Amino acid sequence: QGMLGIIPFVPLLLYMFLHINYFEEVYFRKSKKMVLVWALIHIGMGIKIHMALVLIPIGFVFKYIYDKKGIKHSYAMHFGTNIMVVVMLFASFIL
């Protein structure tokens, strides 16, 4: 329970961030419609509906970066955003 129930999944989470985020950028940044699909797919990952709606503008920012700078930059931004969210989640458990 609590933090001890989460720690065993950290390696899987990092693997997902490294690989799945890249493929999300490849497939879901090609059009604005796919950005919306990307945000709504997060509901299937267990994200609450209101948080999936928050992902829509974030997805458009990732798309803007993808269009202007390319996939490496949008992937790095996506990866950094996810790491920041996880660190904040862990900090909320500790504090």
N, C-alpha and C positions, 0 to 999 in steps of 0.2 A: 504494500500500500504506500501511497505517497511517493516520495522521491525514490525509494528502493524499488518500487514497481516500474519506474520509468527508466532508471539507469541501464538496465540490460538492453533496452531498445535504442540507445544512443548510437551505437555503430550502424544499425540499420537506417536510422534517421539520417546520419551523415552520408551513407551510401546513396540514399534516395536524393538528398540534396545535390550530390555530385553528378549523378547520372540522369535522374528523372527531370530535374530542372532544365538541363540542357535540351532534352527532347521536347519539353513543354515549350521552350523558346523556339525550337525548330518548327514545330507544328502549329502552335497557337498564336504566333505573332505575324502571320502572313496577311491577315485581314482583321478589320474591326469586328466582324461577325465571329471570327474564331476567338478573339479576346473575350467576348461575351460567353462563348461556349466554355472557354478555359475557366472563367470565374465560376460558372454554374457547375462544372465538373467537381469543384472542390466540395460541393455539398455531398457528393458520393464518397468523399474522403473523410466525412465526419465533421466538416466545418458547418457551423450554424448558418442558416439562410441569411441573416442580417450581416454576418461577416463575409459571406460570399458576395453580397452586394457591395461591400466596402472594397473588395478585390477588383471590381470593375474599373474604377479610376486608376488604381495601381497598375492594372493590366495595360491600360492605355498609355501610361507613362513608360512601361516596359516596351510597348510597341513603338513609341516615339524614339526611344533610345535605339531600338532595333533598326528602325528606318534610317536614323541619322548616323549611327556609329557601327552597327552590325551586331551579329549574334554574340560575339565574345563579350561585348559590353553589356548587352541586355541580360546575358546569362550571369555575369558577375554581379549585376545589380539584383537580380532575382535571388541568387545564392546569398548575397549579403543581407538582403531583406529577411530571408528565412532564418538565417543564423541569428540576426538581431531579435526576431520574434521568439525564437527558442530560448535565447539567453534571458530575455525579459520574463518568459514563462518560468524558467528555473529560478530567477531572482524573486519572483512572486511567491514561490514555494518557500524559499529560505527566509525572506523578510516577512 
